[in-house]
Amino acid sequence: MSSKPVVFGILNITEDSFSDGGRYLAPAAAQDHARAMMRDGADVIDIGAASSNPDAKAVAPDMEIARLAPVVAALQARHTPVSIDSFSGAVQRWALTQNVDYLNDIQGFSDPAIYRDLANSQSKLIVMHSVQGRGRATRVEISPSEIFGRSQKFFKDRIGALTGAGIARDRLILDPGMGFFLGSNADASFEMLRRICDLKDCFGQPVLISVSRKSFLRKITGRMPGQAGAATLAAELFATLQGADMLRTHDPASLTDAFKVWQRLDKLTPSP
């Protein structure tokens, strides 16, 4: 491993996130958890205030902003890099006024109405592909043989639209989606993981992978979200081997420890 990926620590300030809904809804709890993740090796804190799993309830934009505002302010006061995970245009516009480091959109910035605001900002944009196109994840069946072609078309079209609106290409990060964002067939996610290199070859953009505690890993292991740490770490290390530039995880500590061991082994292994 020549260099470790950038690690995004997941901070859900939500009531119903599939893994940790309700645990960090209070601003003080959210800030404490963010600080702990940074100590454990996170490079960026990715904050979401509205869950996107299939069973989540809608959250009004003003409620998202009310949840985000005190946490973002506190983290930025400590010079912590911040990413905002939202598919609401109103929330994204608010985040741009806060000069956040990243905007993370599960819809891949599908609404052209915000493109001018994006073009006038400096935030990096995490452009996510999903089979739903818009809105939260849903349970749909997609053949694994189709998934890479669908992502190719999506990214070709969306990169063209964003750059055509004056958004610099070097601000774009591609997220191919995982779990229910690629459908209810677990093999679609495994196929996408296997083809990270192909995605990078197609577009030449940095790739972010978010597999942490996802349904496709739990489906084959039979584990609950809180028990999916080993499966998550295996998938994250595989993604790293395939060239992932960024990893979004609930558990930066385990991932960082794995990288430390891996890098030490690299130093000790004689060259052929």
N, C-alpha and C positions, 0 to 999 in steps of 0.2 A: 504494500500500500504506500504510494508515494506521498499522499497527504490525506488527512481525514476530511470527510464532508463537513460542511457547516451544519451544526445541530440546532434545530428549532425546538424549544421546549413548549409543549402544548399546555395552555392555561385556559380552561373552560370555566367562564363565570356564567354558568347556566344552571337551570333547574333540572334538565333532562338529558344531558349528554350521556351516551350509552355507557361510558366507563366511570365517570366521576361527577355526574350531575349533582349539583347542590353543595358539593364540598368546599368550593371556593367562591361562592356567590357573594359573601361579605367582602368588602374591599380589603380589610386587614388580612383576611385569610388568603386572598388572591395575591396580595403583595408578598406575604411570607412565603408562599409556594413559589412565586417567581424568583425570589432571592435564593431559595433553596436550589432551584433548578440551575440557576447561574453558577452557584457554588459547585454543583455537580457536573458542570461542563457544558451547559447550554451556551450557545453563542447569541441566540435571538430568542425572545419570548413571543410566541404566536398566540394572540388573545382572541377568543371567540365569545360572544355574548348571546348567541342564538344557535342552538344545536341544529345540525343538518341531517341527523339520522332519520330513517323512515317514520319513526313513531313520535318524533318531536312535534311540539306545538309551535305555532307561529309566535314571533316576538316583534312587537312594534318597533320601528326605528328609533323613536325617542327613548324607549326602554333600553334598547341596545346601547345607545349613546350614554344614558345615565349609568349603566353598569360599567362601561368602558372608561368614562372620563376620569374618575379618581385613580384608577389603576394605571392608566397611561401616564397621567401627570406624575404619579409617584415614581414610576419606573424611569421616565425620562429625566427626572430630577437626579437620578443616580446614574445617568448616562447609559442606561440599558437599551440595547437595540430592540425595537418593538415592531411586530407585525400584527396587522389587524385582519382577522378572518371574518369576512362578512360578504354577503351577496346583495346587500341593500345599497342602492345608489345613494340614499341620504346618509347612511352611515359611512360609506366610502368617502363622500365629499367632506364629512366632518373629519374623518381620519386624515385626509390630505391637509386640512387646516392645522392639524397637529404635527405636521411634518414627520409622520411615522416613516420608518425605514422601508417597510414592505406593506403592500396590500395583497391579501390572499383571497381570491374569489373562486368558489366552487363552480360558478357558472362561467368562469373564464372571461369575464368582462363582456357579457353578451349585449349590453345596452349601449348603443352608440351615443346616447345622450350625455354620458359622462366622459366621453373621449377627450373633449377639449380640456376638462379639468385634469384628466390624467396627463395630457400632453404638457400642461403648464406646471406639473409637479416634478419632483425628483425621486419619488418613491419607486422602489423596484416592484414589479408586478408579477405575482405568481398566478399564472394562467392555467386553470385546471380544466381538464377534459372530464366530462361525465356523459353517460349514455342518456341521462334525463334531459340534458340541455339546459333547462332552467329549473330552479327550485331545489328543494331538499332531495336527498336520495330516495329512490323508490325501489320496490322489488320487481324487477323485470328480468326476463330471461334473454340473455345475449350469448350467441355461440362464441366460444373462445377463438374460433378460427376467424371471426369477423373483427375482433376487438382492436387489433393493431391497425388495420386499414381504416377503421372508424376514427381512431385517434389521429392518424396521419392527415385525413381530410379535415378534421376539426382544427388541428394546429395550423395547417396550411392556410385555411380560410381566416382564422382568427389573427394570426400573425400579420397577414396581409391587411386586414381591417385596421388593426392597431397601428401598424407602421404607416399605413396610408393616412391616418389621422394625425400624423406628426409625432408619434411616440417612438422614441429611439429604441431600436431593436435590442441594444445592449442592456436595456432595463427589463427585458422579459425573461422569466423563468418558467419552464414548462413542468406541469404536474399531470401525469397521465391518468390520475385517479386510481383508487383501489377500493376493494370491498364492494358495497352496494352501488357505489358510483360507477362500477363496471358491470353491474347486473348481479343477479342472485347466484349465478354459476361461479363457484370458487375458482375454477380453472381459468377463467378470464383474467383474474388478477395474477395468477401464476404465469400466464402467458405474457402479460404486460411486463412483469418483473424480468422475465427471461429476455425481453427485447429492449431493455433500457439502452443498450449500446446502439441498436438500430435506430431508436428515436433520436439519440444524439447525432448519429451520422446523418439522419435526414435533415435536421434543422440547425445543428451547430449551436444550440442554446443550452444553458445550464438546466439540469433536471432535478427537481425536488421529488422525493418519494415519501409517502406517508402511509405506512403499513401498521402503525402501532395499535395493537389489540384489535385489529380489524376482524370483521365477521368471517372472511375467507380463511384466516388462520384458525379461528376458533372452531370453524366447521370441521376441519380435518383433525383437530386435536381434541375436540370435545370439552374445551376449557371455557370457563367464564372469563369476562374481560379482565378481571383482576388477577387471573391465573395464566394469562397469555404472555407473560414476560419472556419465557424461553423461546416460544415460537416467534414472537416479535423480533427478538435479537437475531435469531437465525435469518429471518427475512431481511432485516436491516443490513447485516453483514454481506448477504448475497447481493443486495442492491448496490452496496459499496463496490464489490468486485465487478459489477456490471457497469460501473462508472457514474453512479449517482453523485451529484455535487452537493446535495443538501438532503438531510433526513429530518423529518418532523416526528417527534416522539414524546410519549408521556414520561419516559424514564431515561433522562439524559445520563444519570449515574451509571447504569448498566452499560449503555452504549459507550460512554467515555472510558470505562474500565476495560471493555473489550478492545477498544482502539489502542490503549496503552500497552496491553499485552501483545497485540498484533504488531505494533511498531517495534517493541523490544525484540520480538522474534525475527522481524525483518532485519534488524541490525545484527543479530547473531547468526543468521543463515548465510553461509558462504556463497559467493557468486559462483555460478557454474563455469 
